[in-house]
Amino acid sequence: MGDHIRKKRLDLKLCQHEVAQLIGVDKTTVFNWERNYSSPELRYIPKVIEYLGYVPFGKEPETLGGRIVYYRWLKGMTQKELARQLGVDPGTLAQWERGEKEPRSVFTENVFLDV
């Protein structure tokens, strides 16, 4: 992801501190991302996607469990946060993500299929 961030910054002729302000981190964090010393924390993924103007993760997953994980990443949510929002146990959500269980159709129709 760091390569994407750096390329976009250079295309826009921005300094690292300007990108940091847009995303809500400090310039050292952007420096570390661009050099692939670290990756953005989950909570910053939505801002990084907004900054880039696209999703840098490759293609959307085909499995339901993969789509759930993909959805969480797009929203910058942990399993615990998404489980709370859906009103399910985090362990149940983890089983959905691993493909060990299938969620009720209400979840798949309203949330995960529309990523």
C-alpha positions in Angstrom: 0.0 0.0 0.0 2.9 2.3 0.6 3.8 2.4 -3.1 0.3 3.5 -3.9 0.4 6.3 -1.3 3.8 7.6 -2.5 2.8 7.5 -6.2 -0.4 9.5 -5.4 1.5 12.0 -3.3 4.0 12.6 -6.1 1.3 12.8 -8.7 -0.4 15.5 -6.6 2.9 17.2 -5.8 2.2 17.0 -2.1 4.6 16.8 0.8 4.4 14.0 3.3 3.1 16.3 6.0 0.2 17.4 3.7 -0.8 13.8 3.1 -0.5 13.2 6.8 -2.9 16.0 7.5 -5.4 14.7 4.9 -5.4 11.2 6.5 -5.1 12.3 10.1 -1.7 10.9 11.0 1.8 12.5 11.5 4.4 12.8 8.7 6.6 10.1 10.2 3.7 7.6 9.7 3.4 8.5 6.0 7.1 8.2 5.7 7.0 4.7 7.2 4.0 3.7 5.0 5.7 4.9 1.8 8.8 2.9 2.6 6.8 -0.1 3.6 8.2 -0.1 7.1 4.7 -0.3 8.3 1.1 -0.5 7.0 -1.8 1.7 7.8 -3.8 0.6 10.9 -7.2 -0.6 10.1 -8.8 2.6 11.4 -7.0 4.6 8.7 -7.9 2.4 5.8 -11.0 4.4 4.9 -9.1 7.7 4.8 -6.3 6.1 2.8 -8.9 4.8 0.2 -10.5 8.3 0.1 -7.1 9.9 -0.4 -6.1 7.4 -3.2 -9.5 7.5 -4.9 -9.5 3.7 -5.2 -9.2 0.5 -3.2 -5.6 -0.7 -3.4 -6.3 -4.3 -2.3 -6.7 -6.0 -5.7 -9.9 -7.6 -6.7 -13.0 -8.2 -4.5 -13.0 -11.6 -2.9 -15.4 -14.3 -4.2 -16.2 -16.1 -0.9 -18.7 -14.7 1.6 -16.1 -14.9 4.3 -13.7 -12.9 2.2 -16.3 -10.3 1.4 -17.0 -9.8 5.1 -13.3 -9.2 5.8 -13.1 -6.9 2.7 -16.2 -5.0 4.0 -14.6 -4.6 7.4 -11.4 -3.3 5.8 -13.2 -0.8 3.6 -15.0 0.5 6.7 -11.9 0.4 8.9 -13.7 -1.8 11.5 -12.5 -4.6 13.8 -14.4 -7.8 14.1 -15.6 -6.7 17.5 -16.9 -3.4 16.1 -18.7 -5.0 13.2 -20.2 -7.7 15.4 -21.5 -5.1 17.7 -23.1 -3.2 14.8 -24.7 -6.4 13.5 -25.8 -7.5 16.9 -23.9 -10.8 16.8 -21.1 -12.3 18.9 -17.6 -11.6 17.6 -16.9 -15.3 17.6 -19.8 -15.9 15.3 -18.5 -13.2 13.0 -15.1 -14.8 13.0 -16.7 -18.1 12.0 -18.4 -16.4 9.1 -15.1 -14.9 8.0 -13.4 -18.3 8.1 -16.3 -19.9 6.2 -17.1 -22.2 9.1 -20.7 -20.9 9.4 -23.1 -19.0 7.1 -24.9 -15.9 8.4 -28.7 -15.6 8.0 -29.7 -14.3 4.6 -30.7 -10.9 6.1 -27.0 -10.2 6.7 -25.8 -11.3 3.3 -28.6 -9.5 1.4 -28.2 -6.2 3.3 -24.6 -5.9 4.1 -21.9 -8.1 2.6 -23.1 -8.6 -0.9 -23.2 -4.9 -1.5 -19.6 -4.1 -0.8 
